[in-house]
Amino acid sequence: MSVLVYLIPLALLLGLAGLAAFIWSLKSGQYDDLDGASHRILLDDDENTL
């Protein structure tokens, strides 16, 4: 039962760290261009290949 004294704050700390990382990724623009990757795969970029 004494292990809960350590595990509950650790779980809360990890949850807050995950939430902070998610908010940081939102603010840094990680999810701004959701359609770009799906459109880039259809483009023919043969001039960049050797």
VEXRO-170559 format. One record per residue: residue number from 0; residue in one letter; z, y, x of N, C-alpha, C, O in turn. Coordinates in steps of 0.001 Angstrom, whole numbers, plus 524288, in hexadecimal, padded with zeros to 5 digits. Layout:
N
<site><num>NUM</num><residuo>A</residuo><n_zz>Z</n_zz><n_yy>Y</n_yy><n_xx>X</n_xx><ca_zz>Z</ca_zz><ca_yy>Y</ca_yy><ca_xx>X</ca_xx><c_zz>Z</c_zz><c_yy>Y</c_yy><c_xx>X</c_xx><o_zz>Z</o_zz><o_yy>Y</o_yy><o_xx>X</o_xx></site>
...
END
This chain:
50
<site><num>0</num><residuo>M</residuo><n_zz>80000</n_zz><n_yy>7FB5D</n_yy><n_xx>80333</n_xx><ca_zz>80000</ca_zz><ca_yy>80000</ca_yy><ca_xx>80000</ca_xx><c_zz>80000</c_zz><c_yy>804ED</c_yy><c_xx>80366</c_xx><o_zz>7FE0B</o_zz><o_yy>80901</o_yy><o_xx>801C4</o_xx></site>
<site><num>1</num><residuo>S</residuo><n_zz>8022D</n_zz><n_yy>8048B</n_yy><n_xx>80815</n_xx><ca_zz>8025E</ca_zz><ca_yy>8092A</ca_yy><ca_xx>80B7A</ca_xx><c_zz>7FD00</c_zz><c_yy>80A76</c_yy><c_xx>80DBE</c_xx><o_zz>7FC23</o_zz><o_yy>80ECA</o_yy><o_xx>80FA7</o_xx></site>
<site><num>2</num><residuo>V</residuo><n_zz>7F95F</n_zz><n_yy>806AA</n_yy><n_xx>80D87</n_xx><ca_zz>7F42C</ca_zz><ca_yy>807B2</ca_yy><ca_xx>80F8B</ca_xx><c_zz>7F14A</c_zz><c_yy>80B93</c_yy><c_xx>80C05</c_xx><o_zz>7EDB3</o_zz><o_yy>80E38</o_yy><o_xx>80DD1</o_xx></site>
<site><num>3</num><residuo>L</residuo><n_zz>7F2CA</n_zz><n_yy>80BF4</n_yy><n_xx>80715</n_xx><ca_zz>7F063</ca_zz><ca_yy>80FB5</ca_yy><ca_xx>8037E</ca_xx><c_zz>7F172</c_zz><c_yy>81556</c_yy><c_xx>8051F</c_xx><o_zz>7EE70</o_zz><o_yy>818DA</o_yy><o_xx>803D1</o_xx></site>
<site><num>4</num><residuo>V</residuo><n_zz>7F5A9</n_zz><n_yy>81630</n_yy><n_xx>807ED</n_xx><ca_zz>7F6E1</ca_zz><ca_yy>81B6B</ca_yy><ca_xx>809DF</ca_xx><c_zz>7F2B2</c_zz><c_yy>81D3A</c_yy><c_xx>80DAB</c_xx><o_zz>7F1AA</o_zz><o_yy>821E8</o_yy><o_xx>80E1C</o_xx></site>
<site><num>5</num><residuo>Y</residuo><n_zz>7F04D</n_zz><n_yy>81994</n_yy><n_xx>81063</n_xx><ca_zz>7EC29</ca_zz><ca_yy>81AE6</ca_yy><ca_xx>81413</ca_xx><c_zz>7E6B8</c_zz><c_yy>81AA8</c_yy><c_xx>81196</c_xx><o_zz>7E358</o_zz><o_yy>81DDF</o_yy><o_xx>812C7</o_xx></site>
<site><num>6</num><residuo>L</residuo><n_zz>7E5E6</n_zz><n_yy>816DD</n_yy><n_xx>80E2B</n_xx><ca_zz>7E0B3</ca_zz><ca_yy>8160A</ca_yy><ca_xx>80C0C</ca_xx><c_zz>7DF0E</c_zz><c_yy>81A23</c_yy><c_xx>80808</c_xx><o_zz>7DA7E</o_zz><o_yy>81BA6</o_yy><o_xx>807E5</o_xx></site>
<site><num>7</num><residuo>I</residuo><n_zz>7E29A</n_zz><n_yy>81BEA</n_yy><n_xx>804D5</n_xx><ca_zz>7E134</ca_zz><ca_yy>81FCC</ca_yy><ca_xx>800D3</ca_xx><c_zz>7DF9B</c_zz><c_yy>824F9</c_yy><c_xx>8034B</c_xx><o_zz>7DB81</o_zz><o_yy>82705</o_yy><o_xx>801D8</o_xx></site>
<site><num>8</num><residuo>P</residuo><n_zz>7E296</n_zz><n_yy>8273B</n_yy><n_xx>806F0</n_xx><ca_zz>7E0AF</ca_zz><ca_yy>82C03</ca_yy><ca_xx>80977</ca_xx><c_zz>7DBB6</c_zz><c_yy>82B35</c_yy><c_xx>80C9E</c_xx><o_zz>7D86B</o_zz><o_yy>82EB4</o_yy><o_xx>80CDB</o_xx></site>
<site><num>9</num><residuo>L</residuo><n_zz>7DB1F</n_zz><n_yy>826A9</n_yy><n_xx>80F08</n_xx><ca_zz>7D662</ca_zz><ca_yy>8258B</ca_yy><ca_xx>811F5</ca_xx><c_zz>7D1AB</c_zz><c_yy>82554</c_yy><c_xx>80E50</c_xx><o_zz>7CD83</o_zz><o_yy>8275B</o_yy><o_xx>80FA1</o_xx></site>
<site><num>10</num><residuo>A</residuo><n_zz>7D243</n_zz><n_yy>822E8</n_yy><n_xx>809C5</n_xx><ca_zz>7CE01</ca_zz><ca_yy>822A2</ca_yy><ca_xx>805FA</ca_xx><c_zz>7CCAB</c_zz><c_yy>82814</c_yy><c_xx>803E8</c_xx><o_zz>7C814</o_zz><o_yy>82953</o_yy><o_xx>80335</o_xx></site>
<site><num>11</num><residuo>L</residuo><n_zz>7D08A</n_zz><n_yy>82B3F</n_yy><n_xx>802F2</n_xx><ca_zz>7CF92</ca_zz><ca_yy>8309A</ca_yy><ca_xx>80129</ca_xx><c_zz>7CCDE</c_zz><c_yy>833CE</c_yy><c_xx>80563</c_xx><o_zz>7C959</o_zz><o_yy>836DF</o_yy><o_xx>8043C</o_xx></site>
<site><num>12</num><residuo>L</residuo><n_zz>7CE7A</n_zz><n_yy>8331C</n_yy><n_xx>80A36</n_xx><ca_zz>7CC13</ca_zz><ca_yy>835ED</ca_yy><ca_xx>80E8E</ca_xx><c_zz>7C662</c_zz><c_yy>83456</c_yy><c_xx>80F4C</c_xx><o_zz>7C30A</o_zz><o_yy>837B0</o_yy><o_xx>81027</o_xx></site>
<site><num>13</num><residuo>L</residuo><n_zz>7C53F</n_zz><n_yy>82F4E</n_yy><n_xx>80EFA</n_xx><ca_zz>7BFDD</ca_zz><ca_yy>82D7A</ca_yy><ca_xx>80F7D</ca_xx><c_zz>7BC80</c_zz><c_yy>82F47</c_yy><c_xx>80AEA</c_xx><o_zz>7B7E8</o_zz><o_yy>83083</o_yy><o_xx>80B9F</o_xx></site>
<site><num>14</num><residuo>G</residuo><n_zz>7BEBD</n_zz><n_yy>82F6F</n_yy><n_xx>80647</n_xx><ca_zz>7BBE8</ca_zz><ca_yy>83166</ca_yy><ca_xx>801BE</ca_xx><c_zz>7BAA1</c_zz><c_yy>83725</c_yy><c_xx>80246</c_xx><o_zz>7B64E</o_zz><o_yy>838CD</o_yy><o_xx>800F9</o_xx></site>
<site><num>15</num><residuo>L</residuo><n_zz>7BE54</n_zz><n_yy>83A34</n_yy><n_xx>8042A</n_xx><ca_zz>7BD61</ca_zz><ca_yy>83FC8</ca_yy><ca_xx>80502</ca_xx><c_zz>7B968</c_zz><c_yy>840AC</c_yy><c_xx>8095E</c_xx><o_zz>7B645</o_zz><o_yy>8444D</o_yy><o_xx>80914</o_xx></site>
<site><num>16</num><residuo>A</residuo><n_zz>7B987</n_zz><n_yy>83D66</n_yy><n_xx>80D61</n_xx><ca_zz>7B5B1</ca_zz><ca_yy>83DE1</ca_yy><ca_xx>81199</ca_xx><c_zz>7B038</c_zz><c_yy>83CA1</c_yy><c_xx>80F96</c_xx><o_zz>7AC76</o_zz><o_yy>83F3F</o_yy><o_xx>8110E</o_xx></site>
<site><num>17</num><residuo>G</residuo><n_zz>7AFBA</n_zz><n_yy>838B2</n_yy><n_xx>80C47</n_xx><ca_zz>7AAAF</ca_zz><ca_yy>8376E</ca_yy><ca_xx>809F9</ca_xx><c_zz>7A8BD</c_zz><c_yy>83BB8</c_yy><c_xx>8066A</c_xx><o_zz>7A418</o_zz><o_yy>83CF3</o_yy><o_xx>8066E</o_xx></site>
<site><num>18</num><residuo>L</residuo><n_zz>7AC2F</n_zz><n_yy>83E00</n_yy><n_xx>80361</n_xx><ca_zz>7AABE</ca_zz><ca_yy>84257</ca_yy><ca_xx>7FFF7</ca_xx><c_zz>7A919</c_zz><c_yy>84717</c_yy><c_xx>80329</c_xx><o_zz>7A554</o_zz><o_yy>849BE</o_yy><o_xx>801CA</o_xx></site>
<site><num>19</num><residuo>A</residuo><n_zz>7ABE1</n_zz><n_yy>8482D</n_yy><n_xx>80761</n_xx><ca_zz>7AA79</ca_zz><ca_yy>84C92</ca_yy><ca_xx>80ABF</ca_xx><c_zz>7A527</c_zz><c_yy>84BAB</c_yy><c_xx>80D4D</c_xx><o_zz>7A211</o_zz><o_yy>84F53</o_yy><o_xx>80DCA</o_xx></site>
<site><num>20</num><residuo>A</residuo><n_zz>7A40E</n_zz><n_yy>846D9</n_yy><n_xx>80EEE</n_xx><ca_zz>79EFB</ca_zz><ca_yy>845A8</ca_yy><ca_xx>81145</ca_xx><c_zz>79A9E</c_zz><c_yy>8463A</c_yy><c_xx>80D44</c_xx><o_zz>79660</o_zz><o_yy>84814</o_yy><o_xx>80E94</o_xx></site>
<site><num>21</num><residuo>F</residuo><n_zz>79B93</n_zz><n_yy>844AE</n_yy><n_xx>80874</n_xx><ca_zz>797A4</ca_zz><ca_yy>84535</ca_yy><ca_xx>80459</ca_xx><c_zz>796A1</c_zz><c_yy>84AED</c_yy><c_xx>8031C</c_xx><o_zz>7921F</o_zz><o_yy>84C7E</o_yy><o_xx>8027F</o_xx></site>
<site><num>22</num><residuo>I</residuo><n_zz>79AB3</n_zz><n_yy>84E0A</n_yy><n_xx>802BC</n_xx><ca_zz>79A09</ca_zz><ca_yy>853A7</ca_yy><ca_xx>801AA</ca_xx><c_zz>7973B</c_zz><c_yy>8564C</c_yy><c_xx>80630</c_xx><o_zz>793F1</o_zz><o_yy>859B3</o_yy><o_xx>80554</o_xx></site>
<site><num>23</num><residuo>W</residuo><n_zz>7987E</n_zz><n_yy>854C6</n_yy><n_xx>80AFE</n_xx><ca_zz>795C3</ca_zz><ca_yy>856F4</ca_yy><ca_xx>80F87</ca_xx><c_zz>78FFA</c_zz><c_yy>8559C</c_yy><c_xx>80F61</c_xx><o_zz>78CAF</o_zz><o_yy>858E7</o_yy><o_xx>81094</o_xx></site>
<site><num>24</num><residuo>S</residuo><n_zz>78EB7</n_zz><n_yy>850C5</n_yy><n_xx>80DE7</n_xx><ca_zz>78934</ca_zz><ca_yy>84F41</ca_yy><ca_xx>80DAD</ca_xx><c_zz>78659</c_zz><c_yy>85228</c_yy><c_xx>8095D</c_xx><o_zz>781B7</o_zz><o_yy>85350</o_yy><o_xx>809EB</o_xx></site>
<site><num>25</num><residuo>L</residuo><n_zz>788FB</n_zz><n_yy>8535A</n_yy><n_xx>8051D</n_xx><ca_zz>78684</ca_zz><ca_yy>8567B</ca_yy><ca_xx>80101</ca_xx><c_zz>78566</c_zz><c_yy>85BFF</c_yy><c_xx>802E5</c_xx><o_zz>78132</o_zz><o_yy>85E1D</o_yy><o_xx>801E9</o_xx></site>
<site><num>26</num><residuo>K</residuo><n_zz>78925</n_zz><n_yy>85E50</n_yy><n_xx>80599</n_xx><ca_zz>78881</ca_zz><ca_yy>863B3</ca_yy><ca_xx>80766</ca_xx><c_zz>784A6</c_zz><c_yy>86430</c_yy><c_xx>80BDF</c_xx><o_zz>7825D</o_zz><o_yy>8685B</o_yy><o_xx>80C9C</o_xx></site>
<site><num>27</num><residuo>S</residuo><n_zz>783DB</n_zz><n_yy>85FFE</n_yy><n_xx>80EE7</n_xx><ca_zz>78036</ca_zz><ca_yy>8604C</ca_yy><ca_xx>81345</ca_xx><c_zz>77AA1</c_zz><c_yy>85F08</c_yy><c_xx>811A3</c_xx><o_zz>77718</o_zz><o_yy>85F32</o_yy><o_xx>814E5</o_xx></site>
<site><num>28</num><residuo>G</residuo><n_zz>779C5</n_zz><n_yy>85DC6</n_yy><n_xx>80CB4</n_xx><ca_zz>7747C</ca_zz><ca_yy>85D07</ca_yy><ca_xx>80ABE</ca_xx><c_zz>7724F</c_zz><c_yy>85796</c_yy><c_xx>80B6F</c_xx><o_zz>76D8D</o_zz><o_yy>856F7</o_yy><o_xx>80BC1</o_xx></site>
<site><num>29</num><residuo>Q</residuo><n_zz>77594</n_zz><n_yy>853A4</n_yy><n_xx>80BAC</n_xx><ca_zz>773B8</ca_zz><ca_yy>84E54</ca_yy><ca_xx>80C65</ca_xx><c_zz>770B2</c_zz><c_yy>84C48</c_yy><c_xx>807B2</c_xx><o_zz>76D66</o_zz><o_yy>848D5</o_yy><o_xx>80845</o_xx></site>
<site><num>30</num><residuo>Y</residuo><n_zz>771C8</n_zz><n_yy>84E5F</n_yy><n_xx>8030A</n_xx><ca_zz>76F6E</ca_zz><ca_yy>84C57</ca_yy><ca_xx>7FE47</ca_xx><c_zz>76BA4</c_zz><c_yy>85034</c_yy><c_xx>7FBD1</c_xx><o_zz>76A8E</o_zz><o_yy>84FD5</o_yy><o_xx>7F725</o_xx></site>
<site><num>31</num><residuo>D</residuo><n_zz>7699C</n_zz><n_yy>853E4</n_yy><n_xx>7FED7</n_xx><ca_zz>76635</ca_zz><ca_yy>857E6</ca_yy><ca_xx>7FCA1</ca_xx><c_zz>760BF</c_zz><c_yy>855D8</c_yy><c_xx>7FB68</c_xx><o_zz>75E91</o_zz><o_yy>85731</o_yy><o_xx>7F757</o_xx></site>
<site><num>32</num><residuo>D</residuo><n_zz>75E80</n_zz><n_yy>852A6</n_yy><n_xx>7FEC9</n_xx><ca_zz>75923</ca_zz><ca_yy>850E4</ca_yy><ca_xx>7FE23</ca_xx><c_zz>7590C</c_zz><c_yy>84B12</c_yy><c_xx>7FCEF</c_xx><o_zz>7581D</o_zz><o_yy>847E0</o_yy><o_xx>80068</o_xx></site>
<site><num>33</num><residuo>L</residuo><n_zz>75A03</n_zz><n_yy>849B1</n_yy><n_xx>7F80D</n_xx><ca_zz>75A2E</ca_zz><ca_yy>84433</ca_yy><ca_xx>7F698</ca_xx><c_zz>754C2</c_zz><c_yy>841D3</c_yy><c_xx>7F602</c_xx><o_zz>7541D</o_zz><o_yy>83D1E</o_yy><o_xx>7F6C2</o_xx></site>
<site><num>34</num><residuo>D</residuo><n_zz>750DD</n_zz><n_yy>844F8</n_yy><n_xx>7F4B1</n_xx><ca_zz>74B99</ca_zz><ca_yy>842EF</ca_yy><ca_xx>7F3E7</ca_xx><c_zz>7484B</c_zz><c_yy>84320</c_yy><c_xx>7F8D6</c_xx><o_zz>7440E</o_zz><o_yy>840DB</o_yy><o_xx>7F8F0</o_xx></site>
<site><num>35</num><residuo>G</residuo><n_zz>74A12</n_zz><n_yy>845B7</n_yy><n_xx>7FCDC</n_xx><ca_zz>746F3</ca_zz><ca_yy>84659</ca_yy><ca_xx>80195</ca_xx><c_zz>745AD</c_zz><c_yy>84143</c_yy><c_xx>8044F</c_xx><o_zz>74139</o_zz><o_yy>84074</o_yy><o_xx>805EF</o_xx></site>
<site><num>36</num><residuo>A</residuo><n_zz>74976</n_zz><n_yy>83DD6</n_yy><n_xx>804D6</n_xx><ca_zz>74888</ca_zz><ca_yy>838E8</ca_yy><ca_xx>80790</ca_xx><c_zz>744B9</c_zz><c_yy>83577</c_yy><c_xx>8048E</c_xx><o_zz>7417B</o_zz><o_yy>832CC</o_yy><o_xx>806E5</o_xx></site>
<site><num>37</num><residuo>S</residuo><n_zz>7451B</n_zz><n_yy>83584</n_yy><n_xx>7FF71</n_xx><ca_zz>74190</ca_zz><ca_yy>83240</ca_yy><ca_xx>7FC5D</ca_xx><c_zz>73C01</c_zz><c_yy>83458</c_yy><c_xx>7FC74</c_xx><o_zz>7384D</o_zz><o_yy>83156</o_yy><o_xx>7FBD6</o_xx></site>
<site><num>38</num><residuo>H</residuo><n_zz>73B58</n_zz><n_yy>83965</n_yy><n_xx>7FD34</n_xx><ca_zz>73618</ca_zz><ca_yy>83B99</ca_yy><ca_xx>7FD96</ca_xx><c_zz>733E7</c_zz><c_yy>83B1B</c_yy><c_xx>80322</c_xx><o_zz>72F2E</o_zz><o_yy>83A7A</o_yy><o_xx>803CD</o_xx></site>
<site><num>39</num><residuo>R</residuo><n_zz>73742</n_zz><n_yy>83B63</n_yy><n_xx>80715</n_xx><ca_zz>73576</ca_zz><ca_yy>83AF6</ca_yy><ca_xx>80C7C</ca_xx><c_zz>73362</c_zz><c_yy>8358B</c_yy><c_xx>80DC5</c_xx><o_zz>72FF2</o_zz><o_yy>834F8</o_yy><o_xx>81115</o_xx></site>
<site><num>40</num><residuo>I</residuo><n_zz>73574</n_zz><n_yy>83196</n_yy><n_xx>80B29</n_xx><ca_zz>733A0</ca_zz><ca_yy>82C4D</ca_yy><ca_xx>80C4E</ca_xx><c_zz>72E09</c_zz><c_yy>82B86</c_yy><c_xx>80A72</c_xx><o_zz>72B4B</o_zz><o_yy>82817</o_yy><o_xx>80C65</o_xx></site>
<site><num>41</num><residuo>L</residuo><n_zz>72C52</n_zz><n_yy>82EAF</n_yy><n_xx>806B0</n_xx><ca_zz>72700</ca_zz><ca_yy>82E2E</ca_yy><ca_xx>804AB</ca_xx><c_zz>72301</c_zz><c_yy>83137</c_yy><c_xx>807DD</c_xx><o_zz>71E51</o_zz><o_yy>83046</o_yy><o_xx>8075A</o_xx></site>
<site><num>42</num><residuo>L</residuo><n_zz>724C3</n_zz><n_yy>834D6</n_yy><n_xx>80B24</n_xx><ca_zz>72135</ca_zz><ca_yy>837FA</ca_yy><ca_xx>80E41</ca_xx><c_zz>71F13</c_zz><c_yy>834D5</c_yy><c_xx>812D6</c_xx><o_zz>721D1</o_zz><o_yy>8318E</o_yy><o_xx>8150B</o_xx></site>
<site><num>43</num><residuo>D</residuo><n_zz>71A32</n_zz><n_yy>835D5</n_yy><n_xx>8143F</n_xx><ca_zz>717BB</ca_zz><ca_yy>83327</ca_yy><ca_xx>8188E</ca_xx><c_zz>717EF</c_zz><c_yy>836B3</c_yy><c_xx>81D60</c_xx><o_zz>714E3</o_zz><o_yy>83A64</o_yy><o_xx>81DD2</o_xx></site>
<site><num>44</num><residuo>D</residuo><n_zz>71B80</n_zz><n_yy>83591</n_yy><n_xx>820F0</n_xx><ca_zz>71C39</ca_zz><ca_yy>838BD</ca_yy><ca_xx>825AC</ca_xx><c_zz>71A20</c_zz><c_yy>835DE</c_yy><c_xx>82A64</c_xx><o_zz>71D1B</o_zz><o_yy>8347C</o_yy><o_xx>82DE6</o_xx></site>
<site><num>45</num><residuo>D</residuo><n_zz>7150F</n_zz><n_yy>834F4</n_yy><n_xx>82A8C</n_xx><ca_zz>712C5</ca_zz><ca_yy>8322D</ca_yy><ca_xx>82EFB</ca_xx><c_zz>71233</c_zz><c_yy>8359A</c_yy><c_xx>833D2</c_xx><o_zz>71195</o_zz><o_yy>8338D</o_yy><o_xx>83820</o_xx></site>
<site><num>46</num><residuo>E</residuo><n_zz>71264</n_zz><n_yy>83AB6</n_yy><n_xx>8333B</n_xx><ca_zz>711BA</ca_zz><ca_yy>83E14</ca_yy><ca_xx>837CD</ca_xx><c_zz>71680</c_zz><c_yy>83DF8</c_yy><c_xx>83B5F</c_xx><o_zz>7161C</o_zz><o_yy>83F9C</o_yy><o_xx>83FE0</o_xx></site>
<site><num>47</num><residuo>N</residuo><n_zz>71AF7</n_zz><n_yy>83C1B</n_yy><n_xx>83985</n_xx><ca_zz>71FB6</ca_zz><ca_yy>83BE6</ca_yy><ca_xx>83CBC</ca_xx><c_zz>72032</c_zz><c_yy>836BD</c_yy><c_xx>83FA6</c_xx><o_zz>7237B</o_zz><o_yy>83647</o_yy><o_xx>84321</o_xx></site>
<site><num>48</num><residuo>T</residuo><n_zz>71D14</n_zz><n_yy>832EC</n_yy><n_xx>83E5A</n_xx><ca_zz>71D87</ca_zz><ca_yy>82DD7</ca_yy><ca_xx>840FD</ca_xx><c_zz>71A1A</c_zz><c_yy>82DC5</c_yy><c_xx>845D8</c_xx><o_zz>71633</o_zz><o_yy>83091</o_yy><o_xx>84619</o_xx></site>
<site><num>49</num><residuo>L</residuo><n_zz>71B84</n_zz><n_yy>82AA4</n_yy><n_xx>849A4</n_xx><ca_zz>71887</ca_zz><ca_yy>82A4C</ca_yy><ca_xx>84E7D</ca_xx><c_zz>71485</c_zz><c_yy>8260D</c_yy><c_xx>84E49</c_xx><o_zz>711AA</o_zz><o_yy>82540</o_yy><o_xx>85213</o_xx></site>
END
